[in-house]
Amino acid sequence: MDVAVTRMSSKGQIVIPNEMRREIPAGEKMLIIKNKGQFILKKASALDKALNEDLEFARRTEEAWKRFDAGAFRSMESKEFLKELAKW
């Protein structure tokens, strides 16, 4: 296991030490997971398809709750709902 110390800038940027980022190509998307006092950084390309689908579902669910809280939902018949659902 490699260990290094870095700092976060006033803009919220964190530099990954050079010796640790050699395996990360420029432009690589990174997943950050916060778990209590831990932050886990993982290359997004290393994720399997199922996890990517789960993350997308979680993102859409979060957006839906925000719209619900803002009163943006409307009532509709079940057939209309299923048509809307099929678009996703």
Backbone torsions as a table, in degrees:
resi	resn	phi	psi	omega
1	MET	NA	133.5	176.7
2	ASP	-96.3	144.4	178.8
3	VAL	-132.2	138.0	177.2
4	ALA	-147.6	162.3	178.6
5	VAL	-116.1	136.6	177.2
6	THR	-142.3	173.9	179.7
7	ARG	-126.2	155.2	174.2
8	MET	-95.9	135.0	179.6
9	SER	-77.6	171.6	178.0
10	SER	-64.5	-17.4	177.3
11	LYS	-92.4	4.2	179.1
12	GLY	83.0	13.1	-179.1
13	GLN	-90.0	140.2	177.8
14	ILE	-122.8	130.7	178.3
15	VAL	-90.4	127.0	173.4
16	ILE	-83.6	123.4	-177.6
17	PRO	-53.3	142.2	-174.6
18	ASN	-50.6	-45.0	-177.2
19	GLU	-65.7	-18.9	179.4
20	MET	-96.0	-19.9	-176.1
21	ARG	-98.0	4.3	-179.3
22	ARG	-59.4	-30.1	-179.5
23	GLU	-87.7	1.6	-177.7
24	ILE	-109.8	111.8	179.8
25	PRO	-70.7	151.4	177.0
26	ALA	-57.8	137.4	179.7
27	GLY	88.9	-4.9	179.5
28	GLU	-62.6	130.8	174.9
29	LYS	-76.8	141.3	-178.2
30	MET	-122.1	140.3	176.8
31	LEU	-100.1	131.1	177.4
32	ILE	-116.9	125.5	-179.6
33	ILE	-115.4	126.5	176.5
34	LYS	-101.9	125.6	179.7
35	ASN	-133.7	98.0	-175.8
36	LYS	54.6	-117.0	-178.0
37	GLY	-90.6	6.7	-177.5
38	GLN	-106.6	148.0	169.8
39	PHE	-123.5	125.1	-178.6
40	ILE	-111.3	127.1	-179.5
41	LEU	-110.2	127.5	-176.7
42	LYS	-139.8	141.3	176.8
43	LYS	-66.3	129.0	-178.5
44	ALA	-65.2	-30.4	-180.0
45	SER	-67.2	-17.7	179.9
46	ALA	-83.6	-6.8	-178.4
47	LEU	-80.1	147.7	176.9
48	ASP	-84.4	166.4	-175.4
49	LYS	-59.4	-40.0	-177.8
50	ALA	-61.7	-41.3	179.4
51	LEU	-67.9	-40.2	176.8
52	ASN	-59.4	-41.7	178.2
53	GLU	-65.3	-40.4	178.2
54	ASP	-63.2	-41.5	178.8
55	LEU	-64.8	-40.5	177.7
56	GLU	-64.5	-42.3	177.4
57	PHE	-60.4	-44.4	179.4
58	ALA	-62.5	-40.6	178.7
59	ARG	-62.9	-45.6	-179.7
60	ARG	-66.0	-37.5	178.7
61	THR	-64.7	-42.7	177.5
62	GLU	-60.1	-44.3	178.1
63	GLU	-62.3	-40.0	179.6
64	ALA	-63.8	-42.3	178.6
65	TRP	-63.5	-38.0	178.0
66	LYS	-63.9	-42.4	177.9
67	ARG	-65.9	-39.7	178.4
68	PHE	-61.4	-48.0	179.8
69	ASP	-61.2	-30.0	179.7
70	ALA	-84.7	-0.9	179.2
71	GLY	78.6	22.9	-175.7
72	ALA	-87.0	-1.2	-179.7
73	PHE	-86.3	156.5	177.6
74	ARG	-136.0	158.0	177.8
75	SER	-80.1	147.4	176.6
76	MET	-154.9	159.1	176.8
77	GLU	-68.9	156.9	-176.4
78	SER	-60.6	-38.6	179.9
79	LYS	-63.8	-41.3	178.1
80	GLU	-65.4	-40.4	178.6
81	PHE	-61.4	-45.5	180.0
82	LEU	-63.5	-35.1	175.5
83	LYS	-64.3	-43.2	178.4
84	GLU	-64.3	-42.0	-178.9
85	LEU	-63.7	-36.2	-179.8
86	ALA	-64.8	-23.1	179.5
87	LYS	-68.9	-25.7	-177.6
88	TRP	-80.1	NA	NA
